[in-house]
Amino acid sequence: MKLSFSRPSSLASIISPIFTKPKIYTRPISSSSISTRPTSLKPKTPLFLRPPTFSTSISELQKWHNWAQTLASSIGSTFLDFDNGPTSEILKREILWLLEDVLENPKSNFIKNGVFISKSDVLENPKSSLSKNEVFISNGDVLEDVLENPISNLVKDDVFSTNEDVLENPKSRFSEKDDFDTNGDVLVKLRVELEELYELWKQRVEERRPFQYIVGCEHWRDLVLSVEEGVLVPRPETEKIVDLVSDLVEENEMLKEGLWADLGTGSGALAIGIGRVLGSNGRVIASDLSYIAVQVASFNVQRYNLQHKIVLRQGSWFEPLKEAEGELAGLVSNPPYIPSEQISGLQAEVGKHEPRLALDGGEDGMSDLLHLSMGAASMLRPGGYFAFETNGEDQCKFLLNYMETKTKGVFYDLKIVSDFAGIQRFVTGFKVK
Ligand SMILES: C[S@@+](CC[C@H](N)C(=O)[O-])C[C@H]1O[C@@H](n2cnc3c(N)ncnc32)[C@H](O)[C@@H]1O
């Protein structure tokens, strides 16, 4: 597993900044008016959680790596110029992350930053691949570079006494766990077949399938959430909602121990983030219109062992939680907010692969936000808190103004909150006591 992912651009930053104010208030789709046929019955297991039941030689893996790098290099800045998509450099970084997820032992002495070292390399160039304590320059250099300039990659603490020792007893330099194939090449364990690894990388580059769908997960806050087609990849800006809630519940017992709702939960990111900061009596209802989103969110909830705190429901917005009317201590949502006509211009990874249901906010992007803001007035209990994510400044201002006029006197402390990038992103407030 990699420790840090480069994040996809925010939804707002990948669409045109032009935002037109809504002319009419259209009620969002109801659960009965849309097909929610499952795309699969069971969520897929992310690569890093699969058992390492396959193996290949290090030289076959090196071949795959060379091929994957060549494919990535061929892209140059084509995707960037076309729709702000990934460059070769980004794709090459993803190759390393993919390896980290797919290899049983990515920290093996034989693979470091995309440098593959086979037994013959060790024997021919004893100094080129030394001990556990060696540090390779961490720029993803390929083997050839290392071999051409071995000294630059070698470091302190060579644990081998002499080259002769190594050569006489080459196996001593391999970890005990390493196996060898019939040619004496090191075998490594994989979580997918090598053939599938070729297929996955082809999909990434040729079809622009999002990297997160390739590996089946996304890093979000300190969570690693399972994602797949049909479920939005959670974005970094949304993380701030958990921070807002976390700060609030620290000083407000009613909020800390109360009932919360995360509407349009997707992968379950907000529900899980909030579930973890609530008190022992705090609960979250997480709902989504999408069947697959509910399944994936449920998988993630179980992985974080939060079944006792988070309940999943399928349905449209407030429909699946009618019994909680006037009872909610908190309500959060990151609804679809991209104006319909902008969807076709999105980066291919988003527009072609992420679910339209998660993106399309109607003609002006506001239809779900307006619906949710009205619902908050009746669903929250006195003193209850809400936070809604928007597309940016214009939507924030419009929503704030809408709530101040349409629900006059219902809320207090209505405000716009910026995300980590300083973009006005959220509208928050409390129901009057
Ligand atoms: C922008 S995504 C947000 C997903 C997740 N909360 C996150 O932040 O990553 C919007 C979510 O709303 C869901 N959604 C769209 N229309 C809905 C509706 N009418 N009722 C409930 N959920 C809906 C989508 O399926 C999608 O999961």
The ligand as an ORCA input file, in Angstrom:
! r2SCAN-3c Opt
* xyz 0 1
  C     -21.120     13.626     -5.043
  S     -21.538     11.991     -4.582
  C     -20.981     11.986     -2.893
  C     -20.629     10.643     -2.359
  C     -19.987     10.668     -0.980
  N     -20.832     11.296     -0.002
  C     -18.676     11.400     -1.046
  O     -18.579     12.531     -0.577
  O     -17.715     10.837     -1.575
  C     -23.288     12.099     -4.438
  C     -23.973     10.834     -3.974
  O     -25.377     11.088     -3.938
  C     -26.054      9.928     -4.402
  N     -27.378     10.345     -4.883
  C     -27.719     10.941     -6.053
  N     -29.030     11.173     -6.097
  C     -29.539     10.721     -4.923
  C     -30.852     10.687     -4.375
  N     -31.907     11.147     -5.059
  N     -30.985     10.181     -3.146
  C     -29.937      9.687     -2.453
  N     -28.689      9.686     -2.929
  C     -28.488     10.196     -4.147
  C     -25.151      9.379     -5.475
  O     -25.419      8.029     -5.736
  C     -23.770      9.637     -4.874
  O     -23.357      8.534     -4.117
*
